[in-house]
Amino acid sequence: MNPRKKGISYLKRLLCLGGILIIYFNCGSSTKKVVKTEETPVLSKAARDSADVKKRKRLIDVEFNFAYAYFVHKDFKEAVPHYWKAINNDKELRYPGMYHQLGQCYIELEEADSALIVYEMGIERVPDNVYIHERLTWLYEAKYEFEKAIGATLRVIELGGDENYYLVKLKNLYLRNNQISEAINVYDKLIELDPENKELQDQKTNLIKLSGGSVIDEYKKLHEKYPNDKKYIEALLIEFSRENDDANVLSMADKLLALEPNNILALDKKSDAYANLQKWKDRIDVLNRKLEIAGNNAEVLTNISESYNNLKDYKTAKSYAGRALKVDNNYGMAYIRIGEAYEYCVEDVVSKKGGFAEIKFDDKLIYELAFGQYEKALNSVDSAGIASRKMNAIKSLLPTKEDRFMNPDKKKAENPAYQWMY
């Protein structure tokens, strides 16, 4: 056979065979045909999606690289739109740092509100980014949104930010938000970090005092820790005095005097405590010690006079009050003490006679002497109120016109118990 015809015949047989195969597949199982017609579009969509994702990721990479290049060269205005394009397409969070970088751009451009928006977006997607929380603390504080600033600061500490630095910031935020007890608790944490820092301890104590709380326990701890620190002994002395805790006042005063024998505060508080305890002789000893240090002082001399009045040594009481008036002739309380010496003395005498039913003209003359001293005390602002009350109390005991008529020549009391007064 002609070779050419043989080749053509071979091609015809192949074509016939192809037709048979086509018929076979077209007439075969309908299931296979459905699978083939359904799978092809799905695979095509997946391929398209894959291509879209790759394209989007390439876009993110390009935009981020542009943004970062501008950022590094401090061209923040040009960086901003590229960062936004990258962020808007970055579904997989390929570049978590974009949020704090974009926020920084806005900070540099002095657009704090825009920075805040970016940072708040950032913590939704990158909640553990300490840098973003740090920036939020400052932005919230600047807007006086202290609750949010406190929350952000707590998160910074939780995420391992500089604990000491952010505890100080947290303490200040609590104070600005008037959360005193929370601020005090933060002080405790700061003191744990730096237990030898007296300034922190003093600040905490002052805060407790300003808030109206008791600081005695705080000062006790500090005194126990620093037993020879005069400051804490004085503080306890004052606080115990406010509480009228006379036993502890005396204890702290003695500790202070052991460190400083001439400490006037300690002597004053000790004097007051003995007065409260009615230990008049002990008080006189303390006051005489103060006289040795400070010299003649009208107030101290008058306090000694008061003590002798309570000991019923009225003559000595008058003597010390007289010394006070030589120091300051206008010192009203000295007149009060002399008046009391007269009044207390006549009360003792009348009481021994059987009470006020037995009061005589002699006694009324002494009340008149006391009244005259109280009148002099009216001229002093510090003693005027006391003087007025005392004058009203004894006014009914003064000599009457009838008493004067019945005793026309009697100017002084004759009772020997009163002679020291003249």
C-alpha positions in Angstrom: 0.0 0.0 0.0 1.0 3.5 -0.7 2.6 4.8 2.5 0.8 8.1 2.2 -2.6 6.3 2.0 -1.6 4.1 4.9 -1.0 7.2 7.0 -4.4 8.7 6.1 -6.1 5.4 6.9 -4.4 5.4 10.4 -5.6 8.9 11.0 -9.2 7.9 10.1 -9.1 5.0 12.5 -7.9 7.4 15.3 -10.7 9.8 14.5 -13.2 7.0 14.6 -11.8 5.8 17.9 -12.0 9.4 19.3 -15.6 9.6 18.3 -16.4 6.3 20.1 -14.6 7.6 23.2 -16.5 10.8 23.1 -19.8 8.9 22.8 -18.8 6.7 25.7 -18.0 9.6 28.0 -21.1 11.6 26.9 -23.3 8.6 27.5 -21.6 7.5 30.8 -22.6 8.0 34.4 -24.5 11.2 35.1 -22.8 11.5 38.5 -19.4 11.8 36.9 -20.6 14.4 34.6 -22.1 16.5 37.4 -19.0 16.3 39.5 -16.9 17.4 36.5 -19.2 20.4 35.7 -19.4 21.5 39.5 -15.8 21.1 40.5 -14.4 23.2 37.8 -16.0 26.5 38.8 -15.1 26.0 42.6 -11.5 25.4 41.8 -11.6 28.5 39.6 -13.0 30.7 42.5 -10.4 29.3 44.9 -7.7 30.1 42.4 -9.1 33.6 42.1 -9.3 34.1 45.9 -5.8 32.9 46.3 -4.6 35.4 43.7 -6.6 38.2 45.4 -5.0 37.4 48.8 -1.6 37.4 47.3 -2.3 40.7 45.6 -3.7 42.2 48.8 -0.7 41.0 50.8 1.7 42.4 48.2 -0.2 45.7 48.5 0.1 45.6 52.4 3.9 44.9 52.1 4.3 47.8 49.6 2.3 50.3 51.6 3.9 49.3 54.8 7.4 49.6 53.3 6.5 53.1 52.0 5.0 54.1 55.3 8.0 52.9 57.3 10.5 54.5 55.0 8.7 57.9 55.5 8.4 57.2 59.3 12.1 56.5 59.7 13.0 59.7 57.8 10.5 61.6 60.0 8.3 62.5 57.1 5.2 61.7 59.2 2.7 63.5 57.0 3.6 61.4 54.0 3.7 58.2 56.1 0.1 58.5 57.3 -1.9 57.6 54.1 0.4 54.6 53.5 -0.1 53.3 57.0 -3.9 53.6 56.6 -3.8 51.7 53.3 -1.8 49.0 55.0 -4.0 48.8 58.1 -7.2 48.7 56.1 -6.0 45.7 54.1 -4.1 43.9 56.9 -6.7 41.3 57.8 -4.0 38.9 59.0 -2.2 41.4 61.2 1.0 41.1 59.3 2.5 44.2 60.8 1.2 44.7 64.4 3.6 47.6 64.9 1.7 49.8 62.4 -0.7 51.0 65.1 1.8 52.5 67.4 3.8 53.8 64.5 0.8 55.5 62.9 -0.2 56.8 66.4 3.3 58.2 66.7 2.9 60.0 63.4 -0.2 61.8 64.7 1.6 62.7 67.9 4.4 64.2 66.0 1.9 66.1 63.8 0.2 67.3 67.1 -3.1 65.6 66.2 -3.7 63.9 69.6 -7.4 63.0 68.8 -6.3 61.1 65.7 -3.6 59.4 67.7 -6.1 58.3 70.3 -8.4 56.8 67.6 -5.4 54.8 66.2 -4.3 53.6 69.6 -7.8 52.5 70.6 -8.0 50.6 67.3 -4.6 49.1 68.1 -5.5 47.7 71.5 -8.5 45.9 70.0 -6.2 44.1 67.6 -3.0 44.0 69.6 -4.3 44.0 73.2 -0.9 43.1 74.7 1.1 45.9 73.1 2.5 47.7 76.2 3.7 50.6 74.1 0.1 51.4 73.0 -1.2 51.3 76.5 1.6 53.6 77.7 0.6 56.2 75.1 -3.1 55.8 76.0 -2.3 56.6 79.7 -0.9 60.0 78.6 -3.6 60.8 76.1 -6.5 59.9 78.5 -4.9 62.0 81.2 -4.5 65.0 78.9 -8.2 64.8 78.2 -9.0 64.5 82.0 -10.5 61.0 81.4 -8.9 59.7 84.6 -10.9 56.4 84.8 -9.6 55.4 81.4 -6.1 56.6 82.2 -6.1 54.5 85.4 -7.3 51.4 83.4 -4.5 51.9 80.8 -1.9 52.4 83.5 -2.9 49.2 85.3 -2.7 47.4 82.0 0.8 48.7 81.5 1.9 47.4 84.9 0.3 44.1 84.2 2.1 43.8 80.9 5.5 44.4 82.5 6.0 48.1 82.1 8.4 50.0 84.4 6.6 49.2 87.6 8.0 52.0 89.8 7.4 54.6 87.2 3.9 53.6 86.4 3.0 53.1 90.1 3.9 56.7 90.7 1.8 57.7 87.7 -1.1 55.5 89.0 -0.9 57.1 92.4 -1.1 60.6 90.9 -4.0 59.6 88.7 -5.9 58.3 91.7 -5.2 61.5 93.6 -6.5 63.6 90.6 -9.6 61.4 90.5 -10.1 61.9 94.3 -9.6 58.2 95.0 -7.7 58.6 98.2 -7.8 55.1 99.6 -6.6 53.7 96.2 -3.8 56.2 96.2 -2.8 55.1 99.7 -2.7 51.4 98.6 -0.4 52.4 95.7 1.9 54.1 98.2 2.1 50.8 100.0 3.3 49.1 96.9 5.8 51.8 96.2 7.1 51.5 99.8 7.5 47.8 99.3 9.7 48.5 96.3 11.8 51.1 98.2 11.3 50.4 101.9 14.0 52.9 103.0 12.4 55.8 101.2 11.2 58.1 104.0 9.8 60.6 101.6 7.3 58.1 100.3 6.4 57.1 103.8 5.9 60.7 104.9 3.8 61.4 101.8 1.5 58.5 102.5 1.1 59.6 106.1 0.3 63.1 105.2 -2.3 61.9 102.7 -4.0 59.8 105.4 -3.9 62.9 107.6 -5.4 65.2 104.9 -8.2 62.6 104.3 -9.1 62.7 107.9 -7.8 59.3 108.8 -5.8 58.3 111.8 -2.1 58.3 111.2 -1.0 57.0 114.6 -0.5 53.4 113.3 1.6 54.8 110.5 3.8 56.8 112.8 4.1 53.9 115.2 5.5 51.8 112.3 7.9 54.5 111.3 9.0 55.1 114.9 9.6 51.4 115.4 11.7 51.4 112.2 13.6 54.6 113.0 13.5 54.8 116.9 15.9 57.7 117.1 14.3 59.8 114.4 13.0 62.9 116.2 10.5 63.7 113.4 8.4 60.5 114.1 8.6 60.9 117.9 7.3 64.5 117.5 4.6 63.3 115.1 3.4 60.7 117.6 3.6 63.2 120.4 1.3 65.5 118.6 -1.1 62.8 117.5 -1.4 61.3 121.0 -2.0 64.8 122.3 -4.9 65.2 119.8 -6.3 61.9 121.0 -5.9 63.0 124.7 -3.9 59.8 125.2 -1.9 61.3 128.1 0.0 58.2 129.0 1.5 58.0 125.5 2.0 61.7 125.4 4.2 61.5 128.5 6.1 58.5 127.0 6.8 60.3 123.7 7.7 63.5 125.5 10.3 61.7 127.6 11.7 60.0 124.5 12.0 63.4 122.8 13.6 65.0 125.9 16.1 62.1 126.0 17.2 63.2 122.6 16.8 66.9 123.2 16.7 67.9 126.8 15.6 71.4 126.0 12.8 70.5 123.6 10.0 73.0 124.2 7.3 71.0 122.4 8.0 68.0 124.6 7.8 70.2 127.8 4.6 71.8 126.6 2.9 68.5 125.8 4.1 67.0 129.0 2.7 70.0 130.9 -0.7 69.6 129.2 -0.8 65.9 129.9 -0.1 66.4 133.6 -2.9 69.0 133.7 -5.3 66.6 132.2 -4.3 64.0 134.7 -4.5 66.6 137.5 -0.9 65.9 138.5 -0.2 69.5 139.5 3.1 69.0 141.2 4.5 67.1 138.3 3.2 69.9 136.0 4.9 72.6 138.1 8.2 70.7 137.8 7.9 70.6 134.0 6.9 74.3 133.9 9.8 75.3 136.1 12.1 73.4 133.7 10.7 75.5 130.8 11.3 78.7 132.8 15.0 77.7 133.1 15.2 77.3 129.4 13.1 80.2 128.2 13.4 82.6 131.1 10.4 84.5 132.6 7.5 83.9 130.3 4.0 85.3 131.1 2.2 82.2 129.9 4.4 79.7 131.7 4.2 81.7 135.0 0.4 81.9 134.6 0.3 78.1 134.1 2.3 77.6 137.3 -0.2 79.9 139.0 -3.1 77.7 137.7 -1.4 74.6 139.1 -1.0 76.2 142.6 -4.6 77.2 142.5 -5.6 73.6 142.0 -3.3 72.6 144.9 -5.1 75.2 147.0 -1.9 77.1 147.5 -3.6 80.4 146.6 -1.0 82.7 147.9 1.7 81.1 145.8 -0.7 81.1 142.8 -1.2 84.9 143.2 2.6 85.4 143.4 3.3 83.6 140.1 0.4 85.5 138.4 1.9 88.7 139.7 5.2 87.8 138.2 3.5 87.2 134.9 2.0 90.6 135.0 5.4 92.1 135.5 6.5 90.5 132.3 3.3 91.5 130.5 0.9 93.9 132.2 -1.8 93.2 129.6 -1.7 89.4 129.9 -5.4 88.7 130.7 -5.0 85.1 131.9 -2.8 86.3 134.7 -5.7 88.4 136.0 -8.0 85.4 135.6 -5.7 83.3 137.8 -5.5 86.0 140.5 -9.3 86.2 140.4 -9.6 82.4 140.7 -7.2 82.4 143.7 -9.6 84.8 145.5 -12.7 83.0 144.4 -11.5 79.5 145.2 -10.3 80.7 148.6 -13.6 82.2 149.6 -15.4 79.1 148.4 -13.3 77.0 150.7 -14.0 79.3 153.6 -17.7 79.4 153.0 -17.9 75.7 152.5 -16.3 75.1 155.9 -18.9 77.4 157.5 -21.8 75.4 156.1 -22.3 76.7 152.6 -23.6 79.8 150.9 -26.4 80.1 153.4 -23.7 81.2 155.8 -22.0 83.8 153.5 -21.0 87.0 155.3 -20.0 90.5 154.3 -16.4 89.5 154.6 -16.9 86.8 152.0 -18.7 89.1 149.7 -15.8 91.5 149.8 -13.5 88.8 148.6 -15.9 88.0 145.7 -15.7 91.6 144.9 -11.9 91.4 144.7 -12.2 88.4 142.3 -14.8 90.3 140.2 -12.3 93.2 139.9 -9.6 90.9 138.6 -12.0 89.5 136.0 -12.9 93.0 134.9 -9.2 93.7 134.1 -9.1 90.5 132.0 -11.9 91.8 129.8 -9.3 94.0 128.1 -7.6 91.0 126.6 -9.1 89.2 123.6 -7.8 85.8 124.8 -9.3 86.1 128.2 -12.4 88.3 127.7 -14.8 85.4 127.2 -13.6 83.5 130.3 -13.7 86.8 132.3 -17.3 87.5 131.2 -18.5 84.1 132.2 -16.8 84.2 135.6 -18.2 87.7 136.3 -21.7 86.5 135.6 -21.3 83.5 137.8 -20.4 85.5 141.0 -22.4 88.7 140.3 -25.1 87.7 142.8 -22.5 87.2 145.5 -21.2 90.8 145.5 -22.0 93.2 148.3 -25.4 94.9 148.0 -26.3 98.5 148.9 -27.9 97.1 152.0 -24.6 95.3 152.9 -22.8 98.7 152.4 -25.3 100.5 154.6 -24.9 97.9 157.4 -21.1 98.0 157.2 -20.3 101.6 156.3 -16.6 101.7 157.5 -15.6 98.2 156.4 -13.4 98.1 153.3 -11.4 94.9 153.9 -12.3 91.4 155.0 -11.3 90.7 158.6 -11.2 86.9 158.4 -7.6 85.7 158.9 -8.0 83.3 156.0 -8.2 86.3 153.6 -5.3 88.5 154.9 -2.8 87.2 152.3 -4.8 88.9 149.7 -4.0 92.5 150.9 
